[in-house]
């Protein structure tokens, strides 16, 4: 999706089992989208994995500690790494 607002619009139309969420997006960034998802009873239980190029250690730690997403994968990543994280989250 091109923006965080599009994520919310998409979820109003379609059911998903997992969200791969970019950290930096126009209009509404990943953390803001994540907060909105967790605040909405319809979406709060959908697992979220941040898929992002943001690799600064402090930002990664803050995201994991403060937001508690189900995962965080750095771009560029190997397909196998992403698939492994998805399997880990979904079981």
N, C-alpha and C positions, 0 to 999 in steps of 0.2 A: 504494500500500500504506500502511497506517496506521502501520507501525513497521518498524524495521530487521530485527527478527526475522522478520517476514513475508516479507521479500525472500529470505532464506536458505531458508525453507520453500518458497516459490514455485519457486525455482531447483532444488530437489530433485525437483520434479514436471514442470517445463516447460523446454524449451530456448528461449533468447532470443539475439538477435543484438546487442543493445545494452541498456544499463541507464541510465535517467534516474534519478538518485539525488538525493533531497533532502538538504540538508546537516544540517538540524535535524529529528530525528524522536524520538518517545518510545522508551524502552527501549534503543535502540541508535542512535546518530547516524550520519550519512552517512560520516564518516571511519572510524568503527569498522567499518561494513559494508564499506566499500572495502577496508580492511586484511584483513578476513576473506576477501573475494573473492580478493584477490591471493595469499593464503596457501593457497588451495585449488586444487589442480591442475585440477579440473573447471571452475572459474570464472575462473581467473586471466587468461585471454585475452579475456574478454568486455569490449568497450569500455564505459567508464563516462563519462557526462556528468553533472556536478553541475548540477542545476536548482534554484536557490535564491534566496531573498530576502536572504541574507547578502551584503552589499555592502561591508563594511569592507575597505578596500584591503589592510591588513596580513593579514587572514584569507584573502582571495582569493589573494594572493601566496604565503602560507605553504602553502595547500592545493595550489596548482599546483606549487610547488617541492618540497614534501615528498612529496606523494602521487602526483603526475604523472598525474592523470586525463586522459582524451582530450579533455575539454572542460569548460567552466564557463559556464553561461548564467544571467544574473540575471533573477529574476522582479520585476515582471511583464515578460514579453518578448513580442514580436510572434511570431505563428505562423511568419512567414517567417524570423525569426532562428533559431528552434529548428530548423526544417526545414533551413536552410542549414548549421547546425552538425552535424546528423545526417548530411547528405549529405557534408560534409567528413570526418567520422569514418569512415563506411561506404564512401565512395568512389563 
